[in-house]
Amino acid sequence: MICLNYQELLSFVQKNPMDLQNANASIFAADYVFQQYVESDSVTGVVFEPIFGYHVTADNFYQIIADEKIRELAKSVYNKSLKSMAFFKKVYSTTVKLEKQIDADWKKFGAIEKLSDKKLLELFNAIAKNGGEWWRYTVIGEDKGRIIEEEIAPLFEKNYSLSKVEAIQAIAVLSHPKEEAIFTGERKLIAQIALLIEKETGSGKTLKNKKIAALVKKYQKDYFFSKSSFLDRKVLTPQAIIEEAEKELKEKGVLELKLGIEKIDLERGGIKKRQKELLAKIKPSAGIKKNILFATMLTEWLDFRKRGMMKQFFYLFFILHEVAERKKVPYLGLCNMTADEIREIISGKKEFDYAEMERRQKNIITVHEKGMKTRIFYDADAVRLFNAARQFHHSNQQLKGTVASLGKEKLVRGKARIVIDPAKDEFNEGEVLVASMTRIEFVPLMKKAKAIITDEGGIACHAAIVSRELGVPCVIGTKNATKILKNGDLVEVNLSDGLVKKV
């Protein structure tokens, strides 16, 4: 174990193209994940370090990992899986088992407001223990399926005389999950509740309707974590769910809601039909079948991974709210702490340091290395590291990515709208959604988008899966769309080659 000094870290970032992903995230969330990522070689065999978390402000965050490390990890997983699918099946089964254990730990401890500080710490550690192992397995998702484009697409091009775009589209169809994407299902359920509400008359009677109450109960059971993020959690009461459904009804109306549900079902039906037609046409060899199986399992698992991720943060942020109330300290201040610091706060070994939390409000970088405690660099040192990390992202002004979803037209034009925080940033029906990457909370905006463009992602990423189910054109992996495009730019998205340009 070698702890790199600042100059060595800076040199590493300057010499290696870095993968940057932008999101709303707290220091705690990033630290919780990255401290497990750097220990993941026990699962993958790949030493995955150093990892950086740059916090522009308390909620605006960049994940920074050497691109070559992500490629090395993805290639290792691909080769192991093709040698024996038992490897990926173990990843799948282990992460399912760990998710269930985390759920069981949460239920076992009961109402957290009744727990002593000692028991509250036990609960935090129980979730973190199983969650830590879960993250060491799910680090393989950081590739977002790019390995499919780099390894499997060339096989399709060669064997079936396809262009790169045609090959990727064929694989995207053949590997699309058999089950409906988790948050496509969530949007459908909200729409179904809204349509039942439309039939109701009389103020205050909505939840007395047995059908509505049953759907609301199902929503709470299946999607209680759906409004969680890397910054906070939201408790979904029956009334909150009703209010969201009423908002959908008011904004879209009955006809659009019904058509929206039908469109999702038709798109899924269309994908299944194209899968059968493609398989009959290409008559895949045993080797190609194994590659298709790998792509399918990876795509399904990446969708499932989101559920486990958001559940953990729902539970952990629930605990942080309880700690903030007990210790009489600001919740967002706790979010600016590392996991180890939070343990010390709960146990009473550490006092809340207001001066230090003030220092962490903007321009800090956390550094994560195997076997090492989290280190933090501040102000000018942090900015210098970040600027070095993004040098490659600003070197190319051409926007070109991978076509993840074709939609109905080859050329799509619309006004660009950059969205970092979907809960706060403006987005209007028919605009082109531009984001670093999409996550759970982006789905309502994706449904309204004329097209979707992302900086990051592979054909198995969230944006790719959901856009195909919604039938929305989507280009992923442009690297710097959020930096080159501006709000209001008229853009043209070419679904033949993945080129995006200002008109």
N, C-alpha and C positions, 0 to 999 in steps of 0.2 A: 504494500500500500504506500503510494507516494502522494503527498499533498503538494499540489502545484502552487507556487507563489503567484502573486498578481501578474508579474511580467511574463511568466510561463503560460498563464491562462490567456493573457492578451495575445501572445504569440500563437497559441493554439487556435484561437478564434480567427486571427488574421490569415492563417494558412489553410484553414478548412472551411469550405462553403457550409453555412449553417442553415438548418431548417427552422423557420420561424413560424409560430402559430400564435395568433392574437385572440384574446378572449377576456371576458370579465372574470377575474379570479383573485382570491385572497392569497396572502403569503402562506397562511396555514394550509390551504388546499394544495398549492404547488409543492410545498415542503413535504406534506403527507405522501403525495404520489412519488415525487422524485427521489426521496430517501429509500423507496422500495425499488424504483427503476435501477438505481446504481448497484443494487444487490441481486439483480435478476439473472446474473450469469449462472446461478445455481440451477435455473430452469432452462435457459436458452443456450448456455455455453459461450455467450458473447459478452465481453466486458463492455458495459454500456455507460460510459462516463467520459468526461465530466458533463453535467447537465446544468444549464443556467435558467434562472427565472428572473426576467426583468420586469419590475413593477414601475410603470410610468407614473401611475398614481395608485392610491389604495385599492382601486378596482380594475384598472386597465393594465393588462399583463401580457407578456410575450414568453412563450416557451421556446427555448433555444437549445437545439441538439445538433451535433455534427451530422450532416446529411449522410456521410459515408458510414457512420455508425448505424443509422436507420437502415441503410441498404445492406450492410453486413448482417444485421439482425434478421431482416426479411429473407435474405438469401439462405441463411442458416435454417430458418423455419421451413422454407419451401423445400430445400433439399432433404431435410429430415422427414417431412411429410410425404414426399414422393417415394422415399426409401421405405417408409412404413406409415400408413395412415393412423397407426396406433398412437403416434406422437401427438397429432392434432386432436384425436379423440380423447386423449388424456387431458390435454389443455381444456377442451370443452367440458368434460365430466368434472374435472377438478374445480373449475371456476363456478359451475352450477352448484356443486356441493358446498363451496365456500360461501356463495351468496345465501344459500339456505341456512348455513350456520350463523351468518351475520344477522339474518332475520330472526333466528331463534334466540340469539343473545339479546336482541332488542326486546323481544317479548318476555323473555325470562326475568329480566330485571324489573319489569312493570313500570308504573308511573314514576318518572325520574324526579318529579318535585318532592317525592316522599323518600328518596334515597339520601343517605348520609353522604358527606363528601368522600368518604372512603369508598362507599359503594358506587358513587358516581364515577370515581376514578377507575374502579374495576370495570364498569361498563365501557368507559372510553377505551381502556386497554384491551378489552375483549374484542370490541369491534375493530380496533386498530391491528390486533394480532392477526385475525382472519382476513381483514381487509388488506393488510400488508402482503400476505401471501397471495391474495387475489391479484394485487397490482403487479407482483413479480411475474405472474403468468400473463397478465393482460398487457404487459409492455409490448408484446408482439403486435398489438393493434396500432402502434405508432406509425407503421408503414401505410396504413389506410388502404391497403390493397394495391399499392403501386407495383409490387412484385408481379402482379397479374399482367400488367401492361408490359413490363420489362422481360418477363420470361415466357409467359403463355401466349401473349398476342403474336410474337414472332413465329411461333409454331403454327398458328392459324394462318398467318400470312403465307408462309412457305407451303403448307400442306393443301391449302384451299385457294391459293392465288387471290388473296384478298388484299385490299389496301389496309393501312394501319387503322384507319377509322372504322372500316368494315369489320376488321378482326376484333377490335375492342367492343364494338356493338354486339357482335355475335357472342362473345364471352359474357358480356353484361347480361344479355338475355338468358343464356344457358345457365348462368350462376346465380340468377336472381332468387332470393329466398322463397321457399315454398310457402312459409307462413307470412302473413301480412306484417309489414314493418311495425314495430311497437308503437311509434307515434303517429303513424297513419291511422292505426286503430283508435288511438286516443282522440284524434280529431273527428273521426266518424262517430264515436260515442257521444261527444259533445253535440254534434249536429243532430243526432237521434233524440237527445234530451231536449234540444231546442224545438224540434218539430212536435214533440209531445206537449211542450209548454204552450205552443201556438194554439193547441186545441182546448187548453184550459181557460176558464173564465172565472173572474172573481179574485180580488187581491188576497194574498196570504194562503190560498188553497193549493198552491202548486205541489208542495211536498206531501200533501194529503192524498194525492193521486198515487195509487199503488204502483202503477207502471213506471211513473217518473221516479218515485222513491226507490224502486228496485234498480233502475239504471244509475241513479246517483250513488247508491250503495256499491254497485259494481265498479263505478268510476273510482270511488274511494279505495276499494280493495286493489284494483289493478293498476291505478295511476296516482296513488297518494304522493309519490315522489316527483311527479311530472313538472312541478314548478320549482324544483330545486336547481341550483346552479353551483358554480365553484366559489360562490360568495355568500349564499344564504339559502334558507329553506322557507317554504310557505306551507302552512297547514291548510289543507283544503277541507273546509267545513261543507256540509250539504248546501248551506246558503251561498257560499262562495262559488260552488259548482253551478248552482242555479243561475247566479248572476252572470257567470261567464257564458252560459248557454243563452241567456236572454240577450246578452250583448251580440252574440253571433246572429241571433234571430233578427235583431234590430238592424245590424249592418248589412246582412245578406238577404234576408227575406226567405220565405218558404221555398220558392222555386229554385233559387240558387243553392240552398242547402240540399234539397233533394237531388239536383243535378250534380252537386259536388260528390255526394255519396255514390251516385250512379257512375260518375266518371272514374272514381277510384276503383270500383268493382270492375268496370269495363277495361281499364288499363291493366289490372291484374289478370283479367281473363285474356286480354290480348297478349300479354307476356307469356302466359302458359301455352297459348296457341302457337306463338312463334317458337317457343322451345321445342314443341313436338315437330313442327315443320323443319326447323334447323337440324335436329337430330336425324330426321329421315333423309335430309338432303346431304349432310356431310358424312354420315355413316362413320362415326369416330372410331379410331383404332383403340386398343387397350391403353396405350400410352396417353392418347388425347383424353380418353375417359377419366384417367387418373388425374390429369390436370384440371378437367372440368369439376371433378369431385372436390379437389383442393380449393378451387375458386369458390365453389358453392358453400363449402363448410366455412371458409374464411368470411365470406359475405354474411352468412347467417349469424356467425358468432360475433362479428363486429356490431351488428344490430343489437344482439342480446347483451353485449358488453356495456352498452349505454345504460341499460336498466340497472345492472349491478353498481355501476359508477354513481348514478344519481341516488340510489337507495342509501349508499354509504354516506354521501354528503348530507342527505336528509337527516339521518340519525346523528351524525357528528355535529352538524350545525344546530340541531335541536339541543344537544348537550351544551354547546357553547352559549346558547341563549340562556340556559339555566345557570351556567357558571357566571355569566355577566350579571344576572339578577342577584345571585347570592353574594358575589364579591363586590357588588356596587361599582362595576367598571363598565366602560362602553363596549358593546358587542363588537363593533368594527375594530376596536383596539385589540381585542382578543384575536380577531381574524388576521391581524398584522403580526401575530406571533407564530413561532414554529411549534410543531407538535410536542417537542420536549419541553418547551417553555410553558405550554398550556398544562401539561402534566404537573409541573411545579406550582402553577397557580392553583389548580384544583386541590393539590395536597397541602397547600399552605407554605411550601418551602420557598416560594418566591413572591415578592410583592409586585403589583402592577407598576411598571415604570412608565409614567406618562411622558417623560422627556424622550425616552427611547422610542416610544410609539409615534411621537411627533416626527422624529427623524425618519421613520419608515413610511411617511405619507406619500412620498414620491421619489423617483430616481434611486432605486436600490436594486442591486442584483444579488440573488442568492446563488451560491455555488454548491453543487452536490457531487461528492466523490465517494467511491466505495470505501466503507469502513470509517468514514470521517463524519464529524458533526457538521451541520449546515454552517457555512460561512456567509457573511453579508458584506458587500462593498457598497459604499454610499456615494451620492452626488456625482462629482466629476469622474471618479473611477468607474462608477456604474455606467454613466453615459458613454464613456470611452469604449468600454467593452461592448455595449449595445450597438454603437455606430460601426464598430469593426464587424460585428455579427451580421449586420444588414447590408454590408457593402456590395455583396453579390446580387442582392435583391434589387438594387437601384442601378445595376450596370446595364440592364436591358430594358429598353422602352417599348419593345414589341410585346403585345399580349397574345400569347398562344397557350392553349391548354388541351386537356383531353376531353373529348365529347362524351359525357356520361349519360346524357338523355337527349334524344333527337327531337322530341315534340312532333309537330305536324309540318313545320316549314324548314327549309334549308337556311334561310336568312331571317333573322329576327331583329327588329329595330325597336328601341325604346329608351326612355330616360333612365340614366344610372342613378341608383340610390345606395350610398355606402351605409352599411349597418354594422355597428360594433356591438351595441347593446339593444337587442330587439324589444326590450321592455320600455326603453326610453326613446330610441331613435325613430324618427318619422319614416313611414313607408306607406306608399299609396298603391292602390289597385292598378295593375298594368305596368308598373315600373320594373326595371331590371335590377334584381337584388344582387348587390356586390358585397361579399363578406370574406373575411380571412378563411373561415370554414363555417359550416352550419352545425347547429346542435339542436337539442330537443326544443328549446324555446323559440327556434326559428321557424318551426313548422307552420304556424298560422300565416307568417309572412310569405313563405314559399308557396302556399296555396294561392296567394294574390299576385305572385310575380309573373311577368311576361317571359322572363328568362332568369337564370341564376348563373352567377360567375363567382368562383372562389379562388383564393390564393393557393390553398393547399388541397390535398386529398388525392386518393386513387379511386378506381372504379367500384371499390367496395366501401367507400366512405359514406357517411350519413347523407351528404348532399346528393350523391349519386343514387343511392337506394330510394330515398324519398322522392326525388325529382322524377324517377322512372315510374313510380307508383302514382304520382300526380299527373304524369304526362306533360311535365314542364321542361322546356329545353334547358340544358345545363352544361356548362363548361367548367371543369375543375382543374386545379393545379397550375394556374397561370403565374403563380409566384408573387406578382406585385400589382394585381388589379386594384387593390384598395389604396395603393400609393399613386398609381398613374391616373386612374379615373377620378373624377370629381362629381359631386352631386349636381344633377341637371344635365350632365353631358349626354348628348344623343349618341348612343353606341349601336354598332351593328355586330351581331353575334353570328358567325358563320358555322353552321352545324355540319358542314362538309369537311372542314379541316381544323376546327377549334380556334380559328383566328377571331380576335375581338379588336375592333378599331372604333375610334371616334369618327362620327360622320360630320 
